[in-house]
Amino acid sequence: MKAKVCDLINEFNHTNKVFGDQIAVIDKENEITYEELYIQVSKLTERITCEKQPIGIVARRSIQTVIQILAVLQSGNYYIPIDPNLPEERIDYIINKTNTRLVFDGDQLNWLHQTKVTVPFAEKLNANDKIAYIIFTCGSTGLPKGVVETHEQVMNTLYDLQERMNLNEKDHFLCLASFNFDLSVFDVFGSILVGGKLSIVEDQRDSVEIKKILEERNITVLNSVPSVLNYFLKEIEISKSARERLRVCLLSGDYVSVDLAKTTLETFPKCQTYSLGGATECSIWSILHLITKENIINTPYIPYGNPMSNQRIYILNQELIPEMNGTIGQIAIAGSSVALGYIGDESKTNETFIEHKQLGYLYLTGDLGQFCGDHIKFTGRMDSRLKVNGYRVSLSEISAVFHQHFGFENRVFLLEEQEGTQKLALAYQNKEAVKSTIIRKELLQHLAAY
């Protein structure tokens, strides 16, 4: 597939012209057509008087957040989604790290300072491209890293999925992901790209609400982390008609077990089910694998898969030399979807986004993998990061905050599953006991709840 030169907001404007009278977004309270959405976006855009600047959005799960995202892009700026449940200290860090000029919080538009911010990584931007968003992920030092993505990088991923899965205006997407999580970028702009509908779930843990939406709104595209899908498949019984309507199921953000894959195929018999992987640093996804009844027979694991369009996957040894013979090495990603880097962190950017003499511009994922026949197999991590319920969690980040406030040296993390939800437990050794409620309260002042 040839990469197209376009941007997210151009696609929205085009979709409005073609599908203006169709429903665009539905939340718990309201629904809005593309034409109505365009009018609301245009009104809000008039209130934004800057350009090429970072604008924060306290991203609640509503139509209003979608309007704000589109207005930021329509005005020529880029958005920083902020989870409203983050500790105040973490929100302040994100705002200060990005030099955010203004923040949408509900109906309020708050100007923070008037100093114009220099466009980050301007030297890496081509003439036709511009920054779309900055999404923060966990860091190893106790502070999150802001990944800078452009319109073209994201569009490369979206165009692949549109063509591969024949996404179209008849599709109805279910939005389970939080807006500060990059899976939501596919939910919002994947549906806009084709003129489809988007239903926003207020609480992804509410299996009753999910069941109701699946059965009443003719959902055809489901994008979920494995733990969430596993949870609600165990909790609810979906009607036959709803199960047969679903035609695309995307599973990513964590390990997809063979058992879950089999259950998904049995539950949604007419569905294309994919396992996808990659990194926030590479525009949502870079690799995928189509799971079928035929290729899942007698398999001990679900393959990581093969590269998506205009992306390349390499396995590198410790000297960063490519390995092709089944040796386990670090997974590196190259191609049209690799991000510009981390905002305000030159050292970490230079460490993980490199110019390889032989392979070109690469992102070093820190993931381990190997070539196994016609696919790549994921084998683990090089560091102490892991996925918990789809969220990237750094044990080093938790340890740094824990040590800073409590000073205990000996600590061990345990990951277990309870009723379909993964729980991360922290065990420590100290002469004097400290109540778990005190530890939890202190950690929640500095870390995201997940």
N, C-alpha and C positions, 0 to 999 in steps of 0.2 A: 504493500500500500504506500502510495506517495504521500508524504506529509503535506498538508495544506497550510497556506499562510492565512491565518484568520485569528480572530480573538473571541473571547467569550461573549462580550456585549454585542458584537456584530451579529452573532448567532441569535441572541435574544431578540434583537430588533428585527431580524429576518423572520423569526418564528412568529412574532406579533403580526407581521404583515400577512402571513400565510394562514395562521391559525388563531387570529385575534378573538374569535367568538367562542373558542374552546376553553374548557376549564384548565387552568395552569397549576394551581396549588390549592390544597385543602388542608386545613388544620382542624383542631378539635372544635373550634367555634365557627369558622367561616370557610368560604371558598371564593376564588377569584379567577376571572378569565384572563387570557393573555393581554387583551386590550385594556382591561381594568388594571392589570398589573403594570402595564406600560405607562398608563396615566399616573399611577401612584409613584412609580419610579421617577418619572419626569418631574413631578412636583417636588419630590425630595431632592433630586439632583440640583434644582435651582437654589437650594439652601446651602449647597457646598460650593464655596468660592475659591478653593485651592485646586491644584492639579499636581499629579505625580507625587502625592504625599500619602503617608500611612494613616489610615483611619480605622480606629478600633470599633468593634461591634460587640456589645454584650449580647451574646447569641442565644437567645431563648428559642424554644422550639415552636416557632409560629410563622405565619405568613409575613409578619412584620420584618422578621430577620431576613427573609428572602428579598423583600423590597429594599432593605438597607444594603445588602450585598450588591444588588444590581445597581443601585443608585451610586454607590462608591465607584464601581467600575464605569458606569455611564459618565461620571464626572471626570474620568481620566486618572483616578487615584487607585490605590490598592488597599485591600481590607485585611484586618487582623482580627480573627474571631476569638472572643474571650468567653470562656465558660463562666456563667454567672455564679457557679458553685465553688469557684476557686477561692482560696484564702486571699484576703485583701493584699497581703504582702506579695503574693505571686502575681496578682493583677497589676500592682504597681510596678513590679519588675518588668513585665511584658511591655507596659506603656512606656517606661523609661528606656528600655533597651531599644525599642523601635523609634523613639522620639515621636510618638504618636501625637498628632496635632489636635485631633478632635475625636470624640468617642460618642457613638450612639448607645444610649441606654434607655430602652423603651421608647417613649415619645420624645425624650430629651436629646438634644445635640449639644454636647459640652466641648467648648474650645479650651484647650489646655495651655497652649502657647502659640505665639505668632511667628516663631522662627522657622523659616523654610528649611526643610530637610533635603540634603543632597541624595539623589537617587542611588541606592546601594548597588554595587557591582555594575555600574554604568558601562564600564569597559567590556563587560561580557555580553551586553545586550546588542542584538543586531538592530538595524535601523527600523525594522517593521514590528518589533516586539516591545512589550512593556510588562512590568511586574503586575501580577494579578492578586497575589495574597502572600501573607507570611503566617505559617502555622507553626506553633511551638510544640516541640517534643521533649521527652525527658533528657536530662544531661547527666554526666557522670560526676559532676562537682556539687550537686545539690541545686543547680540552676538549669532551667530549660533552655533549649536551643531553638532559635527561630529560623525555619527553613524558608528561603525566598524562592518562590515559583513564578514563572511567567505564563502569559496567555498561550503562547505557542507550545510550551512544554505540556500544559494540561490538555490542550486541544489534540495533541498527538495521541494521547491515551484515549480520549473520548472518541476520536474518529475510528480508531481500531475497533473499539467495542461496538460502535454503531454499525459498522460494516460486518463484523464477525457474527453478531447476534441479531442482525436485522432489526435493530431498535427502530420504532416508528411512532407516528402520531396516535396509534391505537393503544400504545402501551401505557400502563398505569404503574408508576414506581412507588415503592414503599420506602420512606425515609426513616430508618431506625437510628442512624448514627448521629452523634452530637455534631454541631456545626464547627466545633474546634477540632474535629477529627477529620482527616482527609477523605474518608469514605463518603462524607456528605457532599464533597465536590462532585463526585459522580452522580449522586442522587439528584442534586439541584440542576447541574448543567447537562447531565446525560438526558434528563427529561426535557429540558429547554431545547437542546440541540435538535430533537426530533418532533417537538410539539406535543409531547406526552403530558400526562397528569402526574402530579407528585402529591402523595399523602404523607403528611408529617405525623409521626407517632409522638405523643406527648411524653410517654415514659416507656422506654424499650423493655422495661422489666414487667410491664403490665400485660400479661398474656391474654387477659380478657379483652382489652382494647385491640390488641393485635388480631385476635380471632375475629372480632367484629369488623375490623377494617378489611381483612382478607376476604371475608364472606360477603360484605355489603358493597365493596367498592371495586370489585373485579380487578384485583391486583394481578399484574402479569410479570413484574420484575421485582425481585427481592434481593437486596444487598445486605449481608449480615456477617458479623463475626461468628465463628463456629459455636462459641459458648452460648450466645444469645439464641441462635436457631435451635441448638440442642435443648436449651431450657424450655422454650415455648412448645417445641414438639412433644416434650414429655408432659407438659402441663395442660395442653388443650387438644381437643379433637376437632379437626377442621373438616368442614363438609366436603363431600366428594366433588361437588361442582367447583368449589374454590380451589381444591387441590389440583383439579384438571385444568383450571384456567392459568395457573402459574406456568410461564414458559421459559423464564430465565432466572436462575438462582446463582448468586455470586457469593462465594465463601472466602474470606481472607482475614488477615489481621492476627491469625494464630494458626496453630497446627490443626489440620483437618484429619480426623481419625477415620479409619476404614468403616467403623461402625456407624458414625454419623453420615458418611457418604452413602452407605447402603440404605439407611433410614430415609435420607432425603430423596433418593431415587424411588423408593417404595411409596413415600408420601406424595410426591409430585411426579406422577408417571409420565407426563407429557413435557417435562421440563428439561432444558439444557442446564446442567449443573457444572459449574466451574470452580476449581480451586485456583486462587490468584495469590501472587506474592509480589514483593518489591519493598519499597520504602517511601515514607513521606518525602524523602529527598529526591525521589524520582517520579513525582507526579502520580501518586496513587498506586499504580501497579506497573510492573515491568515484565512479568512472567505469568503464564497460566497453563492450566491443564483441564481438558474436558473430561469429566468423569462419566463413564457409561457402564451399563450393566455388564458389557462384555469385558472392558479392561479392568474391572474391579474384582473379577473372579480370581480367587487364590492369591491376591496381592497382599503383601505384608504392610504396605504403606501407600499413601497417595503421593504421586510424584509432585515435585515443585513445578515441573513443567518445562515449557520452552518460551523463548523471548517473544514479546509482543512486537507489533510493527514498528520499524525504525528504532528498535532498541536491541542491545546486544548484552549477553551475559557471559562473563569469563570466570574461570576458577583460577586463582593465583596462589602461588606458593609464597613462602616468607620473603623471597627476593622479588616478589611481584612479577614472576614469570608465569605465563599461562600453562596450565596443566590440562591435558586432554585424555589421560590414560586411567581415569577413575580414582586418582589420588585426591584425598580430601584437602581442600584449600579454601581461601577466602573468596566469597562471591563478590564480584565487582560488576557494576552496571554502567553501560555506555549508551550513547544515542541521544535522540531528540527530546527525551523527557527528563534528563538529569538537571537538577536544580542549580541555581547560581551559587549557593553556599548558605552559611549561617550569618544572620544579621549581627553586626558588631562583634564578630568572633573570628578574626583573621587567622589565628593560630589553629583553631579546630577546622576551619574551612580548608586551610592548606594541608592539613593532616589527612582529611578524608575525601576532598575533591581534588584530584591530581591530574596533571597532564602527563600521561604515560607516553614514552618515546615511541612505542610500537602500536599501542591500542588507542591513543588519543585521550580525550577528556573522560575521566572515570569517577564514579562514586564508589568508595570502598565501604561496603555495607557492614562489615564486622560479623556477617553471617558466614557459616561454614557450609560447604556443599561439595558435591562430586558429580561428574558425568557418569551416568549409568545407562548405557545403550543409547536410546533415542531421547533421553530426557535428563534433567538435572534433579538430583535428590538433595533436599535440605537435611543437614546433619547436626546443626546446633549453632551456638554463638561462640565468638572468641572472647567475649567479655562477660560482665555480670548483668547484662540486660536480658529481659524476657518479656513475653506477652502474657498479660493477665486480663481475661475477658476482652481481648482485642486491643487493649491499651498497651503501648510500649512503656515498660516500667524498668527503671535502672536501680538495681540493688545498691550500687555505689552511691546514687543520689540519696536514697533512703538512709544508708549508713552514714553519709556525711552529715545529714541533718540530725540524725539520732546521736551521733558522737558529739556534735557541736552543743547539744542541749542537755545530754545526760552523761556523756563521757565514758560509757561502758565500752570496753574493748572487744570482748568475746561475744559474738552474736552469730546466729544461724537463721537463714530464711527457709521456710517450708511452704510448698505450694500444694494445696489439696483442693478437691472438688466436693462441694456440698450442695445437693439438690440442683445440680446442673450449673452452679455458679462457682467459679474458681475463687479461692480465698488464699491470701498471702499472709502467712503467720511469721512473727518475729520472736525468736527465742534468744535470751541474753543471760549472761552470767555476771553477778555482782554481789558484793557482801550484804547489801541491804536491798530489800525488795521495794519496787515502786509499782503502785497500782496501774494496771493496764489502762484504766480510764484516763489517768494523768498523762501517760505516754501518748495515747491516741489523741487527746485534746491538743497536746503540744505539736505533734506531727501534722495535725490538720491545719495548724496555723501557718505551715510552711510548704506543705505538699498538697497536690490534688487529691481529692477523696478516693479516687480509684487506686 
